Amino acid sequence: MLDEEYITNRIKELCDKRQMSMYALSKKTGISQSSLSNLMKRGSTPTFYTLDKICDGLGITLSQFFSKDIGKLELSAEQRKVLETWETLTDKEKEAVEIYVRGMKLK
């Protein structure tokens, strides 16, 4: 169960991990620095929209934000690009890609 300070603690943890200041997060999200500061000081729960913007600024999804094992969920820009392409493929194309990749692994 999440306590009232979970979200603010998680934001701080993720910023620390990325060596990102609240100022930098403010610039990436478009959320004013004073609004972020107030959120962090009060330990209040942000709106869904605000939290989504914060996640975008941190380069993660909402599900990654709430995941305990974020290390496995973080994707490089290269990995995101591959997944974005993957999502546009038909089932038959995905099957062909899987076969191809498995074949490459065997070499």
Phi, psi and omega per residue, in radians:
M1 nan 2.485 -3.102
L2 -1.553 2.346 3.044
D3 -1.598 3.088 -3.033
E4 -1.119 -0.475 -3.084
E5 -1.698 0.021 -3.077
Y6 -0.968 -0.858 -3.038
I7 -1.123 -0.816 -3.133
T8 -1.160 -0.663 3.081
N9 -1.106 -0.682 -3.136
R10 -1.184 -0.703 3.089
I11 -1.056 -0.818 3.131
K12 -1.068 -0.781 3.136
E13 -1.025 -0.801 -3.112
L14 -1.211 -0.649 3.076
C15 -1.135 -0.774 3.117
D16 -1.047 -0.754 -3.137
K17 -1.061 -0.597 -3.123
R18 -1.652 0.038 -3.059
Q19 0.903 0.841 -3.106
M20 -1.977 2.232 3.110
S21 -1.417 2.901 3.065
M22 -1.106 -0.571 3.095
Y23 -1.088 -0.822 3.135
A24 -1.111 -0.717 3.109
L25 -1.109 -0.686 3.106
S26 -1.044 -0.780 -3.140
K27 -1.134 -0.684 -3.108
K28 -1.275 -0.500 -3.057
T29 -1.706 -0.411 -3.032
G30 1.425 0.092 3.080
I31 -1.542 2.302 -3.085
S32 -1.045 2.616 -3.136
Q33 -1.093 -0.631 3.134
S34 -1.166 -0.653 3.100
S35 -1.142 -0.763 3.095
L36 -1.104 -0.746 -3.139
S37 -1.068 -0.789 3.111
N38 -1.078 -0.744 3.114
L39 -1.040 -0.804 -3.090
M40 -1.218 -0.693 -3.110
K41 -1.195 -0.694 -3.089
R42 -1.443 -0.310 -3.084
G43 1.123 0.486 -3.097
S44 -1.465 2.891 -3.138
T45 -1.581 2.146 3.121
P46 -1.300 2.851 3.042
T47 -1.175 2.845 3.098
F48 -1.000 -0.789 -3.127
Y49 -1.036 -0.786 3.141
T50 -1.136 -0.777 -3.142
L51 -1.123 -0.655 3.092
D52 -1.096 -0.726 3.094
K53 -1.123 -0.684 3.115
I54 -1.124 -0.770 3.108
C55 -1.065 -0.743 3.079
D56 -1.025 -0.766 3.128
G57 -1.113 -0.532 3.110
L58 -1.502 -0.141 3.128
G59 1.331 0.542 -3.138
I60 -2.347 2.937 3.069
T61 -1.625 2.945 3.064
L62 -1.078 -0.677 3.134
S63 -1.149 -0.612 3.075
Q64 -1.167 -0.630 3.130
F65 -1.027 -0.729 -3.084
F66 -1.596 -0.032 3.138
S67 -1.378 2.474 3.086
K68 -1.408 -0.363 -3.074
D69 -2.007 1.106 -3.067
I70 -1.172 -0.437 -3.134
G71 -0.944 -0.671 3.140
K72 -1.417 -0.276 -3.100
L73 -1.651 -0.327 -3.125
E74 -1.238 2.318 -3.136
L75 -2.065 2.502 3.037
S76 -1.307 2.928 3.106
A77 -1.055 -0.651 3.129
E78 -1.122 -0.757 3.128
Q79 -1.156 -0.709 3.101
R80 -1.063 -0.700 -3.132
K81 -1.090 -0.749 3.118
V82 -1.113 -0.755 -3.140
L83 -1.162 -0.647 3.100
E84 -1.100 -0.709 3.095
T85 -1.160 -0.764 3.128
W86 -0.940 -0.741 -3.087
E87 -1.141 -0.312 -3.135
T88 -1.607 -0.135 -3.084
L89 -1.405 2.663 3.019
T90 -1.345 2.938 3.110
D91 -1.038 -0.696 -3.135
K92 -1.152 -0.720 3.111
E93 -1.155 -0.699 3.098
K94 -1.070 -0.732 3.116
E95 -1.074 -0.744 3.131
A96 -1.110 -0.701 3.121
V97 -1.122 -0.776 3.133
E98 -1.047 -0.764 3.124
I99 -1.096 -0.773 3.140
Y100 -1.071 -0.803 -3.107
V101 -1.147 -0.739 3.088
R102 -1.051 -0.700 3.113
G103 -1.109 -0.681 3.111
M104 -1.126 -0.657 -3.104
K105 -1.139 -0.561 -3.103
L106 -1.295 -0.391 -3.084
K107 -1.264 nan nan
